[in-house]
Every structure is written in structure tokens, then in C-alpha cells.
Amino acid sequence: MALKLNNENFEEVMGKGMPVVIDFWATWCGPCRMVSPIIDELAEEYDGKVIICKCDVGEDGDEIAAQYRVRNVPTILFFKDGAQVDKHVGTADKEQLKAKIDALL
């Protein structure tokens, strides 16, 4: 299962020295519910290699979403060495996301 990312634990997660993937979502977002199980599967597959997180823009992830100018959900951001290196807006299948995650390794 993906880690729940919020305004409080963001710096800690980003400081772990691992690639990070953040899925920005909202409870009211239908496409987000389609992507959510894929994100959870990928979190298990890449456990120990990549930190995969979910950030609810409607709850306690609003500051992070604003910092990275997330305007639409789902938006998935990819980080390596603390810097954003890729972005995907909208739904995606598992293979598309795996290719982007593999590029971080």
C-alpha cells in the first residue's frame, strides 16, 4: 500500500535519499479511484527501491499540491535526488507508470 503523504511528513519522506513518486488525488475524483489500486500495486512491487505516496489535495496535502502547482487530479510527480524529473496528469495504466518509475532507478 502506498504511503500517505501530508504536509507534516513531506520533508521527512523527501529526505530519505530514495526516488519518490507522489500521486495527487481527491476523494471526489473518479479517475483518481481508477489509478489508486495501480499506485498501491506499484508501491508493493517497488518497496525498498522507490517511495510511492498518495497525497490527498482536499485534506492535508494542500500545501504540497500548491508548492508543485498541481491544478488537476490525478497528477503523478516523479522525483530523483529531491528534484522533480517527470510529471503525468490524468489516468495511466500500470505499464506507463512502471516505465516512468524504472527511469528513476
MIBA-197993 format. One record per atom (N, C-alpha, C, CB): residue in one letter; atom name; x, y, z. Coordinates in steps of 0.05 Angstrom, whole numbers. Glycine has a CB too. Example, Ala and Ser with C-alpha at 12.3 -4.5 7.8 and 13.67 -1.06 7.14 Angstrom:
+----+----+--------+--------+--------+
: aa : at :      x :      y :      z :
+----+----+--------+--------+--------+
:  a :  N :    264 :   -114 :    156 :
:  a : CA :    246 :    -90 :    156 :
:  a :  C :    264 :    -66 :    156 :
:  a : CB :    226 :    -89 :    181 :
:  s :  N :    257 :    -45 :    142 :
:  s : CA :    273 :    -21 :    143 :
:  s :  C :    258 :      1 :    157 :
:  s : CB :    282 :    -12 :    114 :
+----+----+--------+--------+--------+
# end
This chain:
+----+----+--------+--------+--------+
: aa : at :      x :      y :      z :
+----+----+--------+--------+--------+
:  m :  N :     17 :    -24 :      0 :
:  m : CA :      0 :      0 :      0 :
:  m :  C :     18 :     25 :      0 :
:  m : CB :    -19 :      0 :     24 :
:  a :  N :      9 :     45 :    -15 :
:  a : CA :     24 :     70 :    -17 :
:  a :  C :     24 :     85 :     10 :
:  a : CB :     13 :     87 :    -39 :
:  l :  N :     45 :     99 :     15 :
:  l : CA :     48 :    115 :     39 :
:  l :  C :     30 :    140 :     37 :
:  l : CB :     77 :    124 :     44 :
:  k :  N :     17 :    147 :     59 :
:  k : CA :      1 :    171 :     59 :
:  k :  C :     19 :    195 :     64 :
:  k : CB :    -22 :    170 :     81 :
:  l :  N :     21 :    212 :     44 :
:  l : CA :     38 :    236 :     46 :
:  l :  C :     21 :    260 :     54 :
:  l : CB :     53 :    241 :     19 :
:  n :  N :     32 :    276 :     72 :
:  n : CA :     17 :    301 :     80 :
:  n :  C :     37 :    323 :     85 :
:  n : CB :      0 :    295 :    105 :
:  n :  N :     26 :    346 :     92 :
:  n : CA :     43 :    370 :     97 :
:  n :  C :     63 :    365 :    119 :
:  n : CB :     25 :    394 :    104 :
:  e :  N :     57 :    348 :    138 :
:  e : CA :     74 :    343 :    161 :
:  e :  C :     98 :    324 :    155 :
:  e : CB :     58 :    332 :    184 :
:  n :  N :     93 :    303 :    139 :
:  n : CA :    115 :    284 :    134 :
:  n :  C :    129 :    288 :    108 :
:  n : CB :    103 :    256 :    136 :
:  f :  N :    122 :    308 :     93 :
:  f : CA :    134 :    312 :     66 :
:  f :  C :    164 :    314 :     66 :
:  f : CB :    122 :    337 :     53 :
:  e :  N :    175 :    332 :     83 :
:  e : CA :    204 :    336 :     84 :
:  e :  C :    219 :    311 :     92 :
:  e : CB :    211 :    359 :    104 :
:  e :  N :    208 :    296 :    111 :
:  e : CA :    220 :    271 :    120 :
:  e :  C :    221 :    251 :     97 :
:  e : CB :    204 :    259 :    144 :
:  v :  N :    200 :    248 :     82 :
:  v : CA :    199 :    229 :     60 :
:  v :  C :    219 :    237 :     38 :
:  v : CB :    170 :    227 :     48 :
:  m :  N :    219 :    262 :     32 :
:  m : CA :    237 :    272 :     10 :
:  m :  C :    266 :    270 :     18 :
:  m : CB :    230 :    300 :      3 :
:  g :  N :    272 :    270 :     44 :
:  g : CA :    299 :    269 :     54 :
:  g :  C :    311 :    241 :     57 :
:  g : CB :    301 :    283 :     79 :
:  k :  N :    296 :    221 :     49 :
:  k : CA :    306 :    193 :     53 :
:  k :  C :    326 :    184 :     33 :
:  k : CB :    282 :    175 :     53 :
:  g :  N :    331 :    200 :     12 :
:  g : CA :    352 :    192 :     -7 :
:  g :  C :    343 :    171 :    -27 :
:  g : CB :    375 :    182 :      7 :
:  m :  N :    317 :    167 :    -30 :
:  m : CA :    307 :    148 :    -50 :
:  m :  C :    290 :    163 :    -70 :
:  m : CB :    290 :    126 :    -36 :
:  p :  N :    286 :    151 :    -94 :
:  p : CA :    267 :    163 :   -112 :
:  p :  C :    239 :    163 :   -100 :
:  p : CB :    266 :    147 :   -139 :
:  v :  N :    223 :    184 :   -106 :
:  v : CA :    196 :    187 :    -95 :
:  v :  C :    176 :    192 :   -117 :
:  v : CB :    196 :    211 :    -74 :
:  v :  N :    153 :    178 :   -115 :
:  v : CA :    131 :    182 :   -133 :
:  v :  C :    107 :    191 :   -116 :
:  v : CB :    124 :    156 :   -150 :
:  i :  N :     95 :    213 :   -124 :
:  i : CA :     72 :    223 :   -109 :
:  i :  C :     47 :    224 :   -127 :
:  i : CB :     78 :    252 :    -98 :
:  d :  N :     27 :    210 :   -119 :
:  d : CA :      1 :    211 :   -132 :
:  d :  C :    -17 :    231 :   -118 :
:  d : CB :    -13 :    182 :   -133 :
:  f :  N :    -23 :    253 :   -131 :
:  f : CA :    -41 :    273 :   -120 :
:  f :  C :    -69 :    266 :   -128 :
:  f : CB :    -33 :    302 :   -130 :
:  w :  N :    -87 :    264 :   -109 :
:  w : CA :   -114 :    254 :   -114 :
:  w :  C :   -134 :    269 :    -96 :
:  w : CB :   -116 :    224 :   -110 :
:  a :  N :   -159 :    263 :   -101 :
:  a : CA :   -181 :    274 :    -84 :
:  a :  C :   -203 :    253 :    -82 :
:  a : CB :   -192 :    301 :    -95 :
:  t :  N :   -217 :    253 :    -60 :
:  t : CA :   -238 :    233 :    -56 :
:  t :  C :   -261 :    236 :    -76 :
:  t : CB :   -250 :    236 :    -28 :
:  w :  N :   -266 :    260 :    -86 :
:  w : CA :   -288 :    264 :   -105 :
:  w :  C :   -281 :    258 :   -134 :
:  w : CB :   -298 :    293 :   -102 :
:  c :  N :   -256 :    250 :   -139 :
:  c : CA :   -246 :    247 :   -166 :
:  c :  C :   -248 :    218 :   -176 :
:  c : CB :   -216 :    256 :   -167 :
:  g :  N :   -266 :    214 :   -195 :
:  g : CA :   -270 :    187 :   -207 :
:  g :  C :   -245 :    176 :   -219 :
:  g : CB :   -291 :    188 :   -227 :
:  p :  N :   -230 :    190 :   -237 :
:  p : CA :   -206 :    179 :   -248 :
:  p :  C :   -185 :    172 :   -227 :
:  p : CB :   -194 :    199 :   -268 :
:  c :  N :   -185 :    187 :   -205 :
:  c : CA :   -166 :    181 :   -183 :
:  c :  C :   -171 :    153 :   -172 :
:  c : CB :   -168 :    202 :   -161 :
:  r :  N :   -197 :    146 :   -169 :
:  r : CA :   -204 :    120 :   -159 :
:  r :  C :   -195 :     98 :   -178 :
:  r : CB :   -234 :    118 :   -154 :
:  m :  N :   -193 :    104 :   -204 :
:  m : CA :   -183 :     84 :   -223 :
:  m :  C :   -153 :     80 :   -220 :
:  m : CB :   -190 :     93 :   -252 :
:  v :  N :   -139 :    101 :   -214 :
:  v : CA :   -109 :    100 :   -212 :
:  v :  C :   -100 :     88 :   -185 :
:  v : CB :    -97 :    127 :   -217 :
:  s :  N :   -116 :     93 :   -165 :
:  s : CA :   -109 :     86 :   -137 :
:  s :  C :    -99 :     57 :   -134 :
:  s : CB :   -132 :     91 :   -119 :
:  p :  N :   -114 :     36 :   -144 :
:  p : CA :   -104 :      9 :   -140 :
:  p :  C :    -78 :      3 :   -154 :
:  p : CB :   -125 :    -11 :   -149 :
:  i :  N :    -74 :     17 :   -177 :
:  i : CA :    -48 :     14 :   -191 :
:  i :  C :    -25 :     25 :   -175 :
:  i : CB :    -50 :     28 :   -219 :
:  i :  N :    -30 :     48 :   -163 :
:  i : CA :     -9 :     60 :   -146 :
:  i :  C :     -3 :     41 :   -122 :
:  i : CB :    -19 :     88 :   -135 :
:  d :  N :    -23 :     29 :   -110 :
:  d : CA :    -18 :     11 :    -88 :
:  d :  C :     -2 :    -14 :    -97 :
:  d : CB :    -45 :      2 :    -75 :
:  e :  N :     -9 :    -24 :   -120 :
:  e : CA :      6 :    -47 :   -131 :
:  e :  C :     35 :    -40 :   -136 :
:  e : CB :     -6 :    -58 :   -157 :
:  l :  N :     40 :    -17 :   -147 :
:  l : CA :     67 :     -8 :   -153 :
:  l :  C :     83 :     -3 :   -127 :
:  l : CB :     67 :     18 :   -170 :
:  a :  N :     69 :      7 :   -107 :
:  a : CA :     83 :     11 :    -81 :
:  a :  C :     93 :    -15 :    -70 :
:  a : CB :     63 :     24 :    -61 :
:  e :  N :     78 :    -36 :    -73 :
:  e : CA :     88 :    -63 :    -64 :
:  e :  C :    110 :    -73 :    -81 :
:  e : CB :     65 :    -83 :    -64 :
:  e :  N :    108 :    -70 :   -108 :
:  e : CA :    128 :    -80 :   -126 :
:  e :  C :    155 :    -66 :   -123 :
:  e : CB :    118 :    -77 :   -155 :
:  y :  N :    154 :    -40 :   -117 :
:  y : CA :    179 :    -25 :   -115 :
:  y :  C :    187 :    -19 :    -87 :
:  y : CB :    176 :      2 :   -130 :
:  d :  N :    175 :    -33 :    -67 :
:  d : CA :    182 :    -30 :    -39 :
:  d :  C :    212 :    -33 :    -35 :
:  d : CB :    166 :    -50 :    -22 :
:  g :  N :    224 :    -14 :    -21 :
:  g : CA :    252 :    -14 :    -16 :
:  g :  C :    269 :     -1 :    -37 :
:  g : CB :    261 :    -43 :    -12 :
:  k :  N :    257 :      5 :    -60 :
:  k : CA :    272 :     17 :    -82 :
:  k :  C :    262 :     46 :    -88 :
:  k : CB :    270 :      1 :   -107 :
:  v :  N :    236 :     49 :    -86 :
:  v : CA :    223 :     75 :    -91 :
:  v :  C :    201 :     80 :    -70 :
:  v : CB :    211 :     76 :   -120 :
:  i :  N :    199 :    104 :    -60 :
:  i : CA :    178 :    111 :    -42 :
:  i :  C :    154 :    121 :    -58 :
:  i : CB :    187 :    133 :    -21 :
:  i :  N :    132 :    106 :    -57 :
:  i : CA :    108 :    114 :    -72 :
:  i :  C :     87 :    123 :    -52 :
:  i : CB :     98 :     90 :    -90 :
:  c :  N :     77 :    147 :    -57 :
:  c : CA :     59 :    160 :    -38 :
:  c :  C :     34 :    169 :    -51 :
:  c : CB :     73 :    184 :    -25 :
:  k :  N :     13 :    173 :    -34 :
:  k : CA :    -12 :    186 :    -43 :
:  k :  C :    -16 :    211 :    -26 :
:  k : CB :    -36 :    166 :    -40 :
:  c :  N :    -23 :    232 :    -40 :
:  c : CA :    -27 :    258 :    -26 :
:  c :  C :    -55 :    268 :    -33 :
:  c : CB :     -5 :    278 :    -34 :
:  d :  N :    -72 :    270 :    -13 :
:  d : CA :   -100 :    280 :    -17 :
:  d :  C :   -100 :    310 :    -17 :
:  d : CB :   -118 :    269 :      6 :
:  v :  N :   -105 :    322 :    -40 :
:  v : CA :   -104 :    351 :    -43 :
:  v :  C :   -127 :    365 :    -28 :
:  v : CB :   -105 :    359 :    -72 :
:  g :  N :   -148 :    350 :    -21 :
:  g : CA :   -170 :    361 :     -7 :
:  g :  C :   -168 :    360 :     23 :
:  g : CB :   -195 :    348 :    -15 :
:  e :  N :   -148 :    347 :     33 :
:  e : CA :   -144 :    344 :     62 :
:  e :  C :   -118 :    358 :     70 :
:  e : CB :   -144 :    315 :     70 :
:  d :  N :    -99 :    341 :     78 :
:  d : CA :    -74 :    353 :     90 :
:  d :  C :    -51 :    352 :     70 :
:  d : CB :    -67 :    337 :    115 :
:  g :  N :    -56 :    353 :     44 :
:  g : CA :    -35 :    355 :     25 :
:  g :  C :    -37 :    380 :      8 :
:  g : CB :    -35 :    331 :      7 :
:  d :  N :    -53 :    399 :     17 :
:  d : CA :    -58 :    423 :      1 :
:  d :  C :    -33 :    440 :     -3 :
:  d : CB :    -79 :    440 :     14 :
:  e :  N :    -15 :    441 :     17 :
:  e : CA :      9 :    458 :     15 :
:  e :  C :     28 :    445 :     -6 :
:  e : CB :     23 :    461 :     42 :
:  i :  N :     30 :    419 :     -5 :
:  i : CA :     48 :    405 :    -24 :
:  i :  C :     38 :    409 :    -53 :
:  i : CB :     50 :    375 :    -18 :
:  a :  N :     12 :    406 :    -56 :
:  a : CA :     -1 :    410 :    -83 :
:  a :  C :      4 :    438 :    -93 :
:  a : CB :    -31 :    404 :    -82 :
:  a :  N :      2 :    458 :    -75 :
:  a : CA :      7 :    486 :    -83 :
:  a :  C :     36 :    490 :    -90 :
:  a : CB :     -2 :    505 :    -61 :
:  q :  N :     54 :    479 :    -75 :
:  q : CA :     83 :    482 :    -79 :
:  q :  C :     91 :    472 :   -107 :
:  q : CB :     99 :    467 :    -58 :
:  y :  N :     78 :    450 :   -116 :
:  y : CA :     85 :    438 :   -142 :
:  y :  C :     65 :    444 :   -163 :
:  y : CB :     87 :    408 :   -139 :
:  r :  N :     48 :    464 :   -158 :
:  r : CA :     29 :    474 :   -177 :
:  r :  C :     11 :    452 :   -189 :
:  r : CB :     43 :    489 :   -200 :
:  v :  N :      2 :    435 :   -172 :
:  v : CA :    -17 :    414 :   -181 :
:  v :  C :    -44 :    427 :   -184 :
:  v : CB :    -18 :    390 :   -161 :
:  r :  N :    -54 :    427 :   -208 :
:  r : CA :    -80 :    440 :   -214 :
:  r :  C :   -102 :    420 :   -221 :
:  r : CB :    -77 :    460 :   -237 :
:  n :  N :    -94 :    396 :   -229 :
:  n : CA :   -113 :    375 :   -237 :
:  n :  C :   -106 :    350 :   -222 :
:  n : CB :   -114 :    371 :   -267 :
:  v :  N :   -126 :    333 :   -218 :
:  v : CA :   -122 :    307 :   -206 :
:  v :  C :   -135 :    286 :   -224 :
:  v : CB :   -132 :    305 :   -177 :
:  p :  N :   -123 :    263 :   -226 :
:  p : CA :    -97 :    255 :   -214 :
:  p :  C :    -73 :    268 :   -228 :
:  p : CB :    -94 :    225 :   -214 :
:  t :  N :    -54 :    275 :   -212 :
:  t : CA :    -28 :    284 :   -222 :
:  t :  C :     -7 :    268 :   -207 :
:  t : CB :    -23 :    315 :   -219 :
:  i :  N :     12 :    256 :   -222 :
:  i : CA :     33 :    240 :   -210 :
:  i :  C :     59 :    253 :   -216 :
:  i : CB :     32 :    210 :   -221 :
:  l :  N :     74 :    259 :   -195 :
:  l : CA :    101 :    272 :   -197 :
:  l :  C :    122 :    251 :   -190 :
:  l : CB :    103 :    296 :   -179 :
:  f :  N :    144 :    253 :   -204 :
:  f : CA :    167 :    234 :   -201 :
:  f :  C :    191 :    250 :   -193 :
:  f : CB :    172 :    218 :   -228 :
:  f :  N :    204 :    242 :   -171 :
:  f : CA :    227 :    256 :   -160 :
:  f :  C :    252 :    238 :   -159 :
:  f : CB :    221 :    268 :   -133 :
:  k :  N :    275 :    249 :   -165 :
:  k : CA :    300 :    235 :   -162 :
:  k :  C :    320 :    255 :   -149 :
:  k : CB :    311 :    224 :   -189 :
:  d :  N :    334 :    247 :   -129 :
:  d : CA :    353 :    264 :   -114 :
:  d :  C :    339 :    290 :   -105 :
:  d : CB :    377 :    271 :   -132 :
:  g :  N :    314 :    288 :    -97 :
:  g : CA :    299 :    311 :    -87 :
:  g :  C :    288 :    330 :   -107 :
:  g : CB :    317 :    326 :    -69 :
:  a :  N :    294 :    325 :   -133 :
:  a : CA :    284 :    343 :   -154 :
:  a :  C :    263 :    330 :   -171 :
:  a : CB :    308 :    353 :   -172 :
:  q :  N :    243 :    345 :   -179 :
:  q : CA :    222 :    334 :   -196 :
:  q :  C :    234 :    330 :   -224 :
:  q : CB :    197 :    353 :   -198 :
:  v :  N :    231 :    305 :   -234 :
:  v : CA :    242 :    298 :   -261 :
:  v :  C :    221 :    291 :   -281 :
:  v : CB :    262 :    276 :   -258 :
:  d :  N :    196 :    286 :   -272 :
:  d : CA :    175 :    279 :   -291 :
:  d :  C :    148 :    285 :   -278 :
:  d : CB :    177 :    249 :   -299 :
:  k :  N :    128 :    286 :   -296 :
:  k : CA :    100 :    292 :   -287 :
:  k :  C :     81 :    278 :   -306 :
:  k : CB :     95 :    323 :   -286 :
:  h :  N :     60 :    267 :   -294 :
:  h : CA :     38 :    255 :   -310 :
:  h :  C :     12 :    265 :   -300 :
:  h : CB :     40 :    223 :   -310 :
:  v :  N :     -4 :    276 :   -317 :
:  v : CA :    -31 :    286 :   -310 :
:  v :  C :    -52 :    269 :   -323 :
:  v : CB :    -34 :    316 :   -318 :
:  g :  N :    -71 :    260 :   -307 :
:  g : CA :    -93 :    243 :   -317 :
:  g :  C :    -88 :    214 :   -310 :
:  g : CB :    -95 :    247 :   -347 :
:  t :  N :   -106 :    197 :   -321 :
:  t : CA :   -104 :    169 :   -316 :
:  t :  C :    -80 :    157 :   -331 :
:  t : CB :   -130 :    154 :   -323 :
:  a :  N :    -71 :    134 :   -322 :
:  a : CA :    -49 :    120 :   -335 :
:  a :  C :    -52 :     90 :   -328 :
:  a : CB :    -21 :    130 :   -325 :
:  d :  N :    -42 :     73 :   -346 :
:  d : CA :    -42 :     45 :   -340 :
:  d :  C :    -16 :     38 :   -325 :
:  d : CB :    -46 :     28 :   -366 :
:  k :  N :    -16 :     14 :   -315 :
:  k : CA :      7 :      5 :   -299 :
:  k :  C :     33 :      6 :   -314 :
:  k : CB :      2 :    -23 :   -288 :
:  e :  N :     33 :     -3 :   -339 :
:  e : CA :     57 :     -4 :   -355 :
:  e :  C :     69 :     24 :   -360 :
:  e : CB :     52 :    -18 :   -382 :
:  q :  N :     52 :     43 :   -365 :
:  q : CA :     61 :     71 :   -368 :
:  q :  C :     75 :     81 :   -343 :
:  q : CB :     37 :     90 :   -375 :
:  l :  N :     63 :     76 :   -320 :
:  l : CA :     75 :     85 :   -295 :
:  l :  C :    100 :     70 :   -289 :
:  l : CB :     55 :     82 :   -272 :
:  k :  N :    101 :     44 :   -294 :
:  k : CA :    125 :     28 :   -289 :
:  k :  C :    149 :     39 :   -305 :
:  k : CB :    121 :     -2 :   -296 :
:  a :  N :    144 :     46 :   -330 :
:  a : CA :    165 :     57 :   -347 :
:  a :  C :    176 :     83 :   -335 :
:  a : CB :    155 :     62 :   -376 :
:  k :  N :    159 :    100 :   -325 :
:  k : CA :    168 :    125 :   -313 :
:  k :  C :    183 :    119 :   -287 :
:  k : CB :    144 :    143 :   -307 :
:  i :  N :    174 :    100 :   -271 :
:  i : CA :    187 :     93 :   -246 :
:  i :  C :    215 :     80 :   -252 :
:  i : CB :    170 :     74 :   -229 :
:  d :  N :    215 :     62 :   -271 :
:  d : CA :    241 :     49 :   -278 :
:  d :  C :    262 :     70 :   -287 :
:  d : CB :    237 :     29 :   -301 :
:  a :  N :    253 :     92 :   -299 :
:  a : CA :    272 :    113 :   -308 :
:  a :  C :    285 :    127 :   -284 :
:  a : CB :    257 :    133 :   -325 :
:  l :  N :    272 :    124 :   -260 :
:  l : CA :    284 :    136 :   -236 :
:  l :  C :    306 :    119 :   -224 :
:  l : CB :    262 :    140 :   -215 :
:  l :  N :    307 :     94 :   -231 :
:  l : CA :    326 :     75 :   -219 :
:  l :  C :    353 :     74 :   -233 :
:  l : CB :    314 :     47 :   -218 :
+----+----+--------+--------+--------+
# end
